[in-house]
Amino acid sequence: MFTVINLGLRFVLEIILLFSLGYWGFHAVQGVWLSIILGLGLPLLTAVIWGMIISPKASIKLPIGGVLLIEAVLFAAGVLALIDSGFRVSAYLFGIAALVNRYIVIRWKMQP
C-alpha cells in the first residue's frame, strides 16, 4: 500500500514538473509565438527526456548516477521555474517533496 501511495506521489510530482515548466514558458517572455513555443516545448522536451531516460521502460539505459543527475536537473528546472513565476513556497515544497520521494524510491527499491 505504501508503495502505491509513494509511486502515486511520484506521478503527481512529474505532472507538477511539467506544469511548472509550461507555466513559466507561457509567462516568462514577451511575444505570443515565443511564449507558445516555450510553454508547450519545455514540457514536451521534458516528457521526452523523462520517457527515454528516467521512466521504468526507458529506451536509453544509464547507470543510476546518470539517471539521478538528469532527474535532479529536470526537477531543479521545475523549482527554478516556480520561483521565477513567483511561487516561492510552492517551489520549496515541490523540491523537498521530490527529494523525499526519490529517497524513498531508492531506499525501498521501488520501481521508479
C-alpha positions in Angstrom: 0.0 0.0 0.0 2.8 2.4 0.9 4.5 1.6 -2.5 1.3 2.6 -4.4 1.0 5.8 -2.5 4.6 6.8 -3.0 4.5 6.0 -6.7 1.3 7.9 -7.0 3.0 10.9 -5.3 5.9 10.5 -7.8 3.4 10.7 -10.7 1.9 13.9 -9.2 5.3 15.4 -8.9 6.1 14.6 -12.5 2.8 16.4 -13.5 3.7 19.4 -11.4 7.1 19.5 -13.0 5.6 19.6 -16.5 3.0 22.2 -15.4 5.7 24.5 -13.8 7.8 24.5 -16.9 4.8 25.2 -19.1 3.5 27.9 -16.9 6.9 29.6 -16.8 7.3 29.2 -20.6 4.0 30.9 -21.2 4.7 33.8 -18.8 8.5 34.4 -18.9 8.9 36.0 -22.3 7.3 38.7 -24.4 5.8 37.7 -27.7 3.0 35.3 -28.4 4.9 32.9 -30.6 7.9 32.6 -28.2 5.5 32.1 -25.3 3.7 29.3 -27.2 7.0 27.7 -28.2 8.4 27.7 -24.7 5.1 27.0 -22.9 4.5 23.9 -25.0 8.0 23.0 -25.9 9.6 22.8 -22.5 7.1 20.3 -21.0 7.2 18.3 -24.2 11.0 18.2 -24.2 11.0 17.2 -20.5 8.5 14.5 -21.1 10.6 13.1 -24.0 13.7 13.1 -21.9 11.9 11.5 -18.9 10.4 8.8 -21.1 13.7 8.0 -22.8 16.0 8.0 -19.8 14.2 8.0 -16.4 11.0 6.0 -16.9 10.9 2.3 -15.9 10.6 1.4 -19.6 13.3 3.8 -20.8 14.9 3.1 -24.1 18.3 4.6 -23.0 19.6 2.7 -20.0 22.0 4.7 -18.0 23.7 3.9 -14.7 21.7 5.1 -11.7 24.1 8.0 -11.2 23.3 9.3 -14.7 19.6 8.9 -14.2 19.7 10.7 -10.8 21.7 13.6 -12.4 19.3 14.1 -15.2 16.3 13.8 -12.9 17.9 16.3 -10.5 18.5 18.8 -13.4 14.8 18.4 -14.5 13.4 18.9 -11.0 15.7 21.8 -10.3 14.5 23.4 -13.5 10.9 23.0 -12.3 11.8 24.5 -8.9 13.5 27.5 -10.6 10.6 28.0 -12.9 8.2 28.1 -9.9 10.5 30.5 -8.1 10.8 32.8 -11.1 7.0 32.7 -11.6 6.5 34.0 -8.1 5.5 30.7 -6.4 8.4 30.5 -3.9 6.7 28.5 -1.1 5.3 26.1 -3.7 8.7 25.7 -5.2 10.4 24.8 -1.9 7.6 22.4 -1.0 7.8 20.8 -4.5 11.6 20.5 -4.3 11.5 18.9 -0.8 8.7 16.5 -1.8 10.7 15.5 -4.9 13.8 14.8 -2.8 12.0 12.8 -0.1 10.1 10.9 -2.7 13.2 9.9 -4.6 14.9 8.9 -1.4 12.0 6.6 -0.5 12.1 5.1 -4.0 15.8 4.4 -3.7 15.7 3.3 -0.1 12.8 0.8 -0.5 14.0 -0.2 -4.0 10.6 0.7 -5.6 10.3 0.8 -9.3 10.7 4.5 -10.3 
